[in-house]
Amino acid sequence: MSTSSLAERSLAAVWHPCTPMKRHEHEPLLAIDRAEGTWLYDTQGHRYLDAISSWWVNLFGHSHPHIREALTQQLKQLDHVMLAGCTHAPVVELSERLAALTGLGHASFGSDGASATEMALKMSAHYWRNSGQPEKNSFVGLAGGYHGETVGALSITDVEIFRSAYAPLLRLSATVPSPDKRQALPGESAADVARRAAAKLEVWLQQHHAHTAALVVEPLLQCAAGMVMYDPLYLRLAREMCTRYQVHLVVDEIATGFGRTGSMFAHQQAGIRPDFICLSKGLTGGTLPLSAVLTTEDVYQAFYGTDTARAFLHSHSYTGNPLACRAALATLELFEKLNALKENQELAKQLSAAFLPLTTHQRVRHARHLGMVWAWDIDTTLPNFAQCYHAAAKARGLLLRPIGNTLYCMPPYVLQAKEVQHLSSQMLAALEDCLAQEAQQYPLI
Ligand SMILES: *Cc1c(COP(=O)(O)O)cnc(C)c1O
């Protein structure tokens, strides 16, 4: 038996995501043993509040008894069967539920967010091909957009650190300005920024619509860009233009879906109907990988027939996995049982009040909040603020990972009053820890 720690063995055996491996010499891995509710417990018994919902996937806390029970029952009955030529109750029930919630239908399933993006891109381009316009096969997205990191999804992702090394592998797609409300000029509202950005989109569509299959957007909230928020007006204007220029509108609700922005889906705040919706992350409440794409009857009908060349044959081995679908159904039941969207409004008020010292901190710029997401841009000269903050927060019993100089919090929906206090006070204290380090690094003479 090995005597080295789990973290050491992990560094030897596992290629971890998102951080250059050598950095882990100074940024030790957190070896998690178990999780319950909003807390993660490491192998030494320390606990950490999961303040970013384990990368935006967890909704009702870890190991929720209702989801656990549903999974246990499902595991006794049917673990998995291929979805080609077969079907089963969990996938049918989930597809029906998602259709009722989104107003779209014909759910197709993948395992990760990126595979949902791939499906939506392929379906959109294939739709135009089936409709006699094969030249409509390019895509346009928002500056700073993030839609996953497989090669197709990365083509429409505009985050330099994920893209640059693979640029030669990627198909070029265009980006138009983000309606990021931080770009408001003095006297301008978020809606004014949205109008300006929409005017740029219009110019772009005028020139390129004949070759464009779809506009792909993260509605209201561009998470990976650094919790960029924008006015719903942009989505209304974009919807109208997409219809007029015959371009699909794909809403990537992988991060924004399932109550994160306050409504069940973010695009609903704009009162629009997209042509495609991509779902993942919170879909299973953070228990199992599952993603889905739903679309319109019009899109579906363009594929409907017996000709294999016209059909959407895309598949993954675990497409529609019964366990993952059951976890998703149990998660949707929890929204009703807990009256989650309504309760979240109350919780959000408590959190906003508790975050006030952060929001009004003299080093904070552009404090912003939407639904169950809070973000603050930190004005600091520390070259490695995100790493500093991550370490300081960890020492204070919080799991947080700022994006560049943007500190954000995206907690599970089930925080208790005591946890709200722990979260807000330790977040503020961790900021002061980093500012103290900054003062040491650059002493004021
Ligand atoms: C996380 C994310 C994805 C990718 O999902 P994965 O499961 O990580 O592949 C795509 N789009 C958005 C908006 C995301 O936040």
The ligand as a Gaussian input file, in Angstrom:
#p B3LYP/6-31G(d) Opt

LIG

0 1
 C      -19.335000      25.102000     -18.718000
 C      -19.909000      25.656000     -19.961000
 C      -19.861000      24.940000     -21.168000
 C      -19.133000      23.629000     -21.299000
 O      -19.643000      22.617000     -20.498000
 P      -18.692000      21.381000     -20.143000
 O      -19.574000      20.449000     -19.393000
 O      -17.589000      21.945000     -19.295000
 O      -18.190000      20.828000     -21.420000
 C      -20.463000      25.490000     -22.269000
 N      -21.087000      26.670000     -22.209000
 C      -21.167000      27.378000     -21.068000
 C      -21.901000      28.679000     -21.060000
 C      -20.550000      26.915000     -19.922000
 O      -20.556000      27.659000     -18.801000

